[in-house]
């Protein structure tokens, strides 16, 4: 799927930026695994802490306090802040709980919000994986789902559910 995303980014001459929390830079790494990636990726962040989300992406302290870092509201502000900070065409973000610890009944291990800002619109996808999935595998799955999500949006197959 990464090759398909790279191809559409190159074809449309788009620049993508990422801000990752639960995926810890894995999406950025996958994007740059493809030859020619310097043509579509310029600036990516790992914003693991609330402080980083606030200082780098301008996620409001109120959002972080009221809804938490793992929320639709935070994911939306991450994508919009990333777009503003980098002036990219596509802003792709992840925030979630990869476990094995952490999580709650309302926000279980395996929950991830993926956000993508493109053409002035931010779309958010909520993902829930099996909480028993090993942490590294969960991060990999979150990253792959984010790449598929971005590809769907760029190819016109908006798969937002």
C-alpha positions in Angstrom: 0.0 0.0 0.0 2.9 2.4 0.7 3.9 2.1 -2.9 0.4 3.1 -4.1 0.4 6.1 -1.7 3.8 7.1 -3.0 2.7 6.8 -6.6 -0.4 9.0 -6.1 1.6 11.6 -4.1 4.2 11.8 -6.9 1.5 11.8 -9.7 -0.4 14.6 -8.1 2.8 16.4 -7.0 1.6 16.5 -3.4 3.7 16.9 -0.2 2.7 14.9 2.9 3.7 15.6 6.5 3.0 13.4 9.5 2.6 13.9 13.2 2.6 10.6 15.0 2.0 9.7 18.6 1.2 6.0 19.0 3.0 5.0 15.8 6.2 6.7 17.0 7.5 7.7 13.5 6.7 4.4 11.8 4.6 6.1 9.1 7.4 8.5 8.4 9.8 5.6 8.1 7.5 3.7 5.8 7.0 6.8 3.6 10.7 7.2 3.2 11.3 3.5 2.4 10.2 4.3 -1.2 12.7 5.7 -3.6 11.8 9.2 -4.6 10.3 10.0 -1.2 12.2 13.3 -1.0 9.8 14.6 -3.6 6.7 14.1 -1.4 7.9 14.1 2.2 9.5 17.2 3.8 8.8 17.5 7.5 7.5 14.9 10.0 7.1 14.9 13.7 6.7 12.4 16.6 4.5 14.3 19.0 4.3 11.6 21.7 3.7 13.9 24.7 0.8 16.3 25.4 3.4 19.1 25.6 4.7 18.2 22.1 1.2 18.2 20.7 0.5 21.6 22.2 3.8 23.3 21.4 4.5 21.8 18.0 0.9 21.3 16.6 -1.0 23.9 18.6 -3.4 21.3 20.1 -5.1 23.4 22.7 -4.5 22.6 26.4 -8.3 22.7 26.8 -8.7 19.9 24.3 -6.0 17.8 26.0 -7.5 18.4 29.4 -11.2 17.9 28.4 -11.0 15.1 25.9 -7.4 13.7 26.3 -4.7 13.1 23.8 -6.5 10.0 22.5 -9.6 11.6 21.1 -11.2 12.7 17.9 -10.9 16.3 18.9 -7.1 16.0 19.5 -6.6 14.1 16.2 -8.5 16.9 14.4 -6.4 19.6 16.0 -3.2 17.6 15.3 -3.9 17.5 11.5 -4.9 21.1 11.3 -1.9 22.2 13.3 0.4 20.1 11.2 -1.0 21.6 8.0 -0.5 25.1 9.4 3.0 24.4 10.7 4.3 22.7 7.5 2.2 24.1 4.7 1.9 20.5 3.4 -0.8 19.3 1.0 -1.6 16.2 3.1 -1.4 16.2 6.9 -1.6 12.6 8.3 -1.7 12.0 12.1 -2.1 9.2 14.6 -2.9 9.3 18.3 -3.8 6.1 20.3 -3.0 3.5 22.9 -0.7 0.7 21.7 -0.5 -1.0 25.2 0.0 -3.4 26.7 -0.7 -1.1 29.7 -2.8 2.0 29.8 -6.2 2.3 28.4 -9.6 2.3 30.2 -13.1 1.2 29.5 -13.8 4.3 27.5 -10.4 4.3 25.8 -9.1 0.7 25.6 -5.7 -0.5 24.5 -6.0 -0.8 20.7 -7.8 2.5 20.2 -6.4 4.8 17.6 -7.6 8.0 15.9 -6.2 8.6 12.4 -6.7 12.1 11.0 -6.0 13.4 7.5 -6.3 17.0 6.4 -6.5 17.4 2.6 -7.9 20.2 0.5 -9.0 22.1 3.6 -11.0 19.3 5.1 -10.0 17.1 8.1 -11.3 13.5 8.1 -11.0 11.3 11.2 -11.1 7.5 11.4 -11.5 5.7 14.6 -9.8 2.3 14.8 -10.0 -0.4 17.5 -7.7 -3.3 17.3 -7.6 -6.4 19.5 -6.1 -5.3 22.8 -4.2 -8.5 23.0 -2.1 -7.6 19.9 1.6 -7.2 20.7 2.7 -3.6 20.9 5.0 -3.6 17.9 2.4 -5.3 15.8 -0.3 -2.9 16.9 1.9 0.1 16.0 2.6 -1.5 12.6 -1.2 -2.1 12.0 -2.0 1.5 13.0 0.6 2.8 10.6 -0.6 0.6 7.7 -4.2 1.7 8.4 -3.2 5.3 8.3 -1.4 4.9 5.0 -4.5 3.1 3.6 -6.7 5.9 4.9 -4.6 8.6 3.3 -4.5 6.6 0.0 -8.3 6.3 0.1 -8.7 10.0 0.6 -6.3 10.9 -2.2 -7.7 8.4 -4.7 -11.2 9.7 -4.0 -12.3 6.6 -2.2 -13.0 8.3 1.1 -13.2 5.4 3.6 -14.0 7.4 6.7 -15.8 4.7 8.7 
